[in-house]
């Protein structure tokens, strides 16, 4: 591609560059140009990003930013931008700021009155949602649930009451627990769980929550999961509740 006719990167701009979530062919031409032309790459993990840059024969200085140094790095990035530099911000995979570091950097750059430009591309959330077969006209993304049982149960209960498709990320170590928790509340709620998106061993599991929970027990759990939960179906919700009703309970319309 001839880039000689394209405008140069704008001085003083933070570029949010989406990178592949698995398949390296999913990098965009625009992302490659920004990575080649920027002054510095701010990376969640310089080792991972270094491998990506090496694959595309890009040599750029890098600085690391992550959860525990994001405040300090924000100051450094803002200083670079104020001096007219260009910074490409990337995470290990996917779009910066989506359940990944970067939110604080972006907020502080915006607050400083400096320019932020997104370079769209791969995102596990969007890839999973669009191929799930679940409604996409309204959806709610909640990232990772809390690890502690009490907080997790409360949060899940709140989320399952929302309209639209619910989208979650989960680690391979807790995904079975998540499906069991969903099945305990609404065993027939339709669920889609997927892992290794865009990679050789991409896998999808679809069905009622209770079935997917059982399937997960028998399958390898490697790689981060995207879990999508269908909107509430009043008929199936009544069935779920009736399954949990004590036969000795009086009818709801009893005096």
C-alpha positions as CSV (number, residue, x, y, z in Angstrom):
1,X,0.0,0.0,0.0
2,X,1.3,3.5,-0.9
3,X,1.2,5.6,2.2
4,X,3.0,8.6,0.6
5,X,-0.3,10.4,-0.1
6,X,-1.8,9.8,3.4
7,X,-1.6,12.7,5.9
8,X,1.1,12.3,8.6
9,X,0.2,11.6,12.2
10,X,-1.1,14.6,14.0
11,X,1.5,16.0,16.5
12,X,0.4,15.8,20.2
13,X,-2.0,12.9,19.6
14,X,-2.5,9.7,21.6
15,X,-3.5,6.9,19.2
16,X,-5.5,4.0,20.6
17,X,-4.4,1.1,18.4
18,X,-6.4,-2.1,18.4
19,X,-4.2,-5.2,17.9
20,X,-5.1,-8.8,17.0
21,X,-6.8,-10.9,19.6
22,X,-5.3,-14.1,18.2
23,X,-4.9,-14.2,14.4
24,X,-2.2,-11.8,13.3
25,X,-4.0,-11.2,9.9
26,X,-6.6,-9.2,11.8
27,X,-4.3,-6.2,12.2
28,X,-5.5,-3.3,10.1
29,X,-3.4,-1.3,7.5
30,X,-4.1,1.8,9.5
31,X,-2.8,0.3,12.7
32,X,0.4,-0.8,11.0
33,X,1.0,2.7,9.7
34,X,0.4,4.3,13.1
35,X,2.8,1.8,14.8
36,X,5.4,2.5,12.1
37,X,5.1,6.3,12.2
38,X,4.5,7.1,15.9
39,X,7.3,8.3,18.2
40,X,6.8,5.7,20.9
41,X,4.5,2.7,21.6
42,X,3.0,2.5,25.1
43,X,2.4,-1.2,25.7
44,X,0.7,-3.1,28.5
45,X,3.4,-5.8,28.2
46,X,6.5,-4.7,26.1
47,X,7.5,-8.4,25.6
48,X,4.1,-9.3,24.0
49,X,4.0,-6.1,21.9
50,X,7.7,-6.5,21.0
51,X,6.8,-9.9,19.4
52,X,4.0,-8.2,17.5
53,X,6.2,-5.4,16.2
54,X,9.0,-7.9,15.3
55,X,6.5,-10.0,13.3
56,X,5.6,-6.9,11.2
57,X,9.3,-5.7,11.1
58,X,8.5,-2.5,13.0
59,X,11.2,-1.1,15.3
60,X,10.0,1.5,17.8
61,X,10.9,2.5,21.3
62,X,8.4,1.2,23.9
63,X,7.4,2.2,27.4
64,X,5.3,-0.1,29.6
65,X,2.1,0.9,31.3
66,X,-0.1,-1.3,33.4
67,X,-2.5,-1.2,36.3
68,X,0.1,-0.3,38.9
69,X,2.1,2.4,37.0
70,X,-0.7,3.8,34.9
71,X,-0.9,7.1,36.9
72,X,2.9,7.7,36.5
73,X,2.9,6.8,32.9
74,X,-0.1,9.1,32.2
75,X,2.1,12.0,33.3
76,X,4.9,10.9,31.1
77,X,2.6,10.4,28.1
78,X,1.0,13.8,28.6
79,X,4.5,15.4,28.7
80,X,5.4,13.8,25.4
81,X,2.2,14.9,23.8
82,X,2.6,18.4,24.9
83,X,6.0,18.5,23.3
84,X,4.3,17.5,20.0
85,X,5.1,13.8,20.1
86,X,2.8,11.0,18.9
87,X,2.1,8.0,21.1
88,X,0.5,4.7,20.1
89,X,-1.2,3.0,23.0
90,X,-1.8,-0.8,22.8
91,X,-2.8,-3.6,25.1
92,X,-1.7,-7.3,24.9
93,X,-4.6,-8.0,22.5
94,X,-7.7,-6.2,21.3
95,X,-8.9,-2.7,21.9
96,X,-7.3,-0.6,24.6
97,X,-9.5,0.2,27.6
98,X,-11.9,-2.7,27.1
99,X,-11.3,-4.7,30.4
100,X,-7.7,-3.7,29.9
101,X,-5.4,-0.9,31.1
102,X,-5.7,2.4,29.2
103,X,-8.8,4.0,30.6
104,X,-6.9,6.2,33.1
105,X,-4.4,7.3,30.4
106,X,-7.2,8.3,28.0
107,X,-9.2,10.1,30.7
108,X,-6.1,12.1,31.8
109,X,-5.1,12.9,28.3
110,X,-8.6,14.2,27.5
111,X,-8.7,16.2,30.8
112,X,-5.4,17.8,29.7
113,X,-7.1,19.1,26.6
114,X,-5.0,16.9,24.3
115,X,-6.1,14.8,21.3
116,X,-7.1,11.1,21.4
117,X,-7.7,9.2,18.2
118,X,-9.1,5.6,18.0
119,X,-7.7,3.2,15.5
120,X,-10.4,0.6,15.4
121,X,-9.8,-3.1,15.0
122,X,-10.2,-6.5,16.8
123,X,-12.2,-6.7,20.0
124,X,-13.2,-10.0,21.6
125,X,-16.5,-8.6,22.8
126,X,-17.7,-7.5,19.3
127,X,-16.4,-10.7,17.7
128,X,-18.2,-12.9,20.1
129,X,-21.5,-10.9,20.2
130,X,-21.9,-10.7,16.4
131,X,-21.3,-14.4,15.9
132,X,-23.3,-15.6,19.0
133,X,-26.7,-15.7,17.4
134,X,-28.1,-13.7,20.3
135,X,-29.8,-10.3,20.0
136,X,-27.5,-7.4,19.3
137,X,-29.9,-4.5,19.3
138,X,-29.4,-4.0,23.0
139,X,-26.5,-5.5,25.0
140,X,-24.7,-4.9,28.3
141,X,-21.0,-5.5,28.7
142,X,-19.8,-6.0,32.3
143,X,-16.3,-7.2,31.8
144,X,-15.0,-9.5,34.6
145,X,-17.2,-10.2,37.7
146,X,-15.8,-9.7,41.2
147,X,-13.8,-12.7,42.5
148,X,-15.3,-12.7,46.0
149,X,-18.4,-14.9,46.3
150,X,-20.7,-12.4,47.9
151,X,-19.9,-9.5,45.6
152,X,-20.0,-11.8,42.7
153,X,-23.4,-13.2,43.5
154,X,-24.9,-9.7,44.0
155,X,-23.5,-8.4,40.8
156,X,-24.6,-11.3,38.7
157,X,-28.1,-11.1,40.1
158,X,-28.3,-7.4,39.1
159,X,-26.9,-8.1,35.6
160,X,-29.3,-11.0,34.9
161,X,-32.2,-8.6,35.5
162,X,-31.1,-6.2,32.7
163,X,-32.8,-6.3,29.3
164,X,-30.7,-7.2,26.3
165,X,-27.8,-9.6,25.9
166,X,-25.4,-9.7,28.7
167,X,-21.7,-10.0,27.8
168,X,-19.0,-11.1,30.3
169,X,-15.3,-11.9,30.2
170,X,-14.1,-14.8,32.4
171,X,-10.8,-16.6,33.1
172,X,-10.5,-20.3,32.4
173,X,-10.1,-20.9,36.1
174,X,-13.5,-19.4,37.0
175,X,-15.6,-20.0,33.9
176,X,-17.2,-23.3,35.1
177,X,-18.1,-21.6,38.3
178,X,-19.7,-18.7,36.4
179,X,-21.9,-21.1,34.3
180,X,-22.9,-23.0,37.4
181,X,-23.9,-19.7,39.1
182,X,-26.0,-18.7,36.1
183,X,-27.6,-22.2,35.9
184,X,-28.5,-22.1,39.6
185,X,-30.5,-18.9,39.0
186,X,-31.9,-19.5,35.5
187,X,-31.0,-23.1,34.3
188,X,-32.8,-22.7,30.9
189,X,-31.5,-19.2,30.0
190,X,-29.7,-19.5,26.7
191,X,-25.9,-19.0,27.0
192,X,-23.0,-18.9,24.5
193,X,-19.5,-19.4,25.7
194,X,-16.5,-19.1,23.4
195,X,-12.7,-19.2,23.7
196,X,-9.6,-18.8,21.6
197,X,-11.4,-16.5,19.2
198,X,-9.7,-16.2,15.8
199,X,-7.2,-18.9,16.8
200,X,-6.7,-22.4,15.5
201,X,-8.7,-24.0,18.4
202,X,-11.5,-21.5,18.5
203,X,-14.5,-23.1,20.2
204,X,-18.1,-22.3,20.8
205,X,-20.6,-23.8,23.2
206,X,-24.3,-22.9,22.9
207,X,-27.4,-24.0,24.8
208,X,-29.2,-23.6,28.1
209,X,-27.0,-22.5,31.0
210,X,-27.3,-25.9,32.7
211,X,-26.2,-27.7,29.6
212,X,-23.2,-25.4,28.9
213,X,-22.1,-25.7,32.5
214,X,-22.1,-29.5,32.2
215,X,-20.3,-29.3,28.8
216,X,-17.5,-27.2,30.3
217,X,-16.8,-29.8,32.9
218,X,-15.8,-32.2,30.1
219,X,-13.8,-29.8,27.9
220,X,-10.3,-28.2,28.2
221,X,-10.5,-24.7,29.6
222,X,-7.6,-22.8,28.1
223,X,-7.7,-19.2,27.2
224,X,-9.9,-16.4,28.2
225,X,-13.7,-16.9,27.7
226,X,-16.4,-14.6,26.4
227,X,-19.7,-15.6,28.0
228,X,-22.9,-14.2,26.5
229,X,-26.3,-14.6,28.1
230,X,-29.6,-14.2,26.3
231,X,-32.2,-11.7,27.4
232,X,-34.8,-12.8,29.9
233,X,-37.6,-14.9,28.4
234,X,-40.6,-14.4,30.7
235,X,-42.0,-17.9,29.9
236,X,-38.7,-19.7,30.6
237,X,-38.2,-17.5,33.7
238,X,-41.5,-18.7,35.1
239,X,-40.4,-22.3,34.3
240,X,-37.1,-21.7,36.2
241,X,-38.9,-20.4,39.2
242,X,-41.5,-23.1,39.2
243,X,-38.8,-25.7,39.2
244,X,-37.5,-24.2,42.5
245,X,-40.9,-23.9,44.2
246,X,-41.7,-26.0,47.2
247,X,-44.8,-28.1,46.4
248,X,-46.0,-27.4,49.9
249,X,-46.1,-23.7,49.3
250,X,-49.7,-22.3,49.0
251,X,-50.7,-20.8,45.6
252,X,-49.7,-17.2,45.1
253,X,-53.4,-16.1,44.9
254,X,-54.3,-17.9,48.2
255,X,-55.8,-15.5,50.8
